[in-house]
Amino acid sequence: MSRGEKVPAVPLRRNLAYPMVALLATLAAGCGDAQPAADRPSFHTSGTGAPASSGSATASTSPTGSPTTAGPSVTATRPQYVFPVQTADVSYHSTHSAYPAADLFAACGAPVVAVTDGVILEVSRVDRFDKRGPKGPLNGGKAVSLLGDDGVRYYGSHLTDVTVGIEAGVRVRAGQKIGTVGKTGNANNICHLHFGISPVCARTGDWWVRRGVIWPAKYLDAWRRKNDTSPARTVADWQRARGCPTAP
């Protein structure tokens, strides 16, 4: 998806497990890392197919190096992608308030998996969000960010818990469980996964980039259909145009 491209609206569908009234109320109030939305979102409701693949994490050297401004690489070997929430009942929408990202609504405890092969960059196992504190740095609550082998960073937050063994520097495979859907952080007490796609930039700590810079819905739609559509080129284009912002 190139810069400026709009994600097409998707017809409203019914999700029996998560009434639309509750979801729209959540978006109106602002959820996760977001502020109140200006647009009425279009919802996608889907089952995600096969369950997450099993397997233990394998430790590797933690990523190092200074912040980079180089864009993510488009790997010669076609990477595999997996829908991030492995449950039969999950809803998401093509818009997000304030910045590009996606909120995937599912039951608390539903498995969250690595969307592609890669190495864990950051893990937050403690929910330090405080409504009286600054909005932004701690909004995600319990969270995991992953550097995919495609050079793209993937971020999931508001988790109930992070899977044992998932730590910075650990290598994971596409479909490997990394946590569970929850409502930690600034999730407005609604179970969902905040999902962001971004360039690696500072690797850790740069929450204003990590939370998401391109619209994920196009890729979520493809991964749900088991189509390995990569966001690497779109992320690279975004970074070439904007670099790595050093502040929100």
C-alpha positions, 0 to 999 in steps of 0.5 A: 500500500503506497503512501496516501492510499486509502484502505477501502471501506468494508461492509458492516458485518455482525459479530455475535460475540462482540456487539457492534454497539460496544465496539463503536462505543469503545472507538468513540471513547478512544482505545488502546494507544489511540485518541477518539476517532473522527471516522466511523470504522468499517468492521471485518469479522472472521475466523482465522483458520488453523490454530497457531503452530506449536514449538518452543522459542530458541534463544539467540543474540539480542539485536544491537546497534545504533538507531538506523534510518535505513528502510526495511529490506525486502527479502529474496525468500518470500516470508510466511505471514500468519493472522495475529489472533488465533480464534474463530471469532475476531473483529477489526476495522480498517480505520484507527484514530489519530494514527495508522494501526488496528484494534482486533477485538476478541475474547480475553485469553485468545492466543496472539501469535508471531505474524512472521519469523523474526526476533523479539525486540521488546517485551513488557510483562508489567502493566504500568499504565496510569490514567493520571500519567502521560499518555503514550509511553505506557498505553500498551500495558503488557506488550511485545514487539517483533523484528520480522525477517522482512525488516519490519517491526510488528507490535502487539499490546494490551495483552493479558500475559506474555508467553513464558520464554518470550524475551528480547533476543529470542527467535520465533517462528510465524504462528508461534504463540507470544501472548494472549489477548487482554485489556491491560494499559489504556484499553478502556476495559475492552478485550482487544489486541492493538496491532501496529506495523512500523520501521525498526528505527530506534529498535526499542523505546520509540513508542510513537513509531512502534505503535504503528505508521501504516494501515494494517487492514490490507495485510490482515485481510490478506493473512486471513486468506493465507496470502503472504502479502508483505508490508515491507515495501510500504514500510520502506517507502514510508521511512524513505519519505519521513525518516525516523521521527525522534519525538511524537 
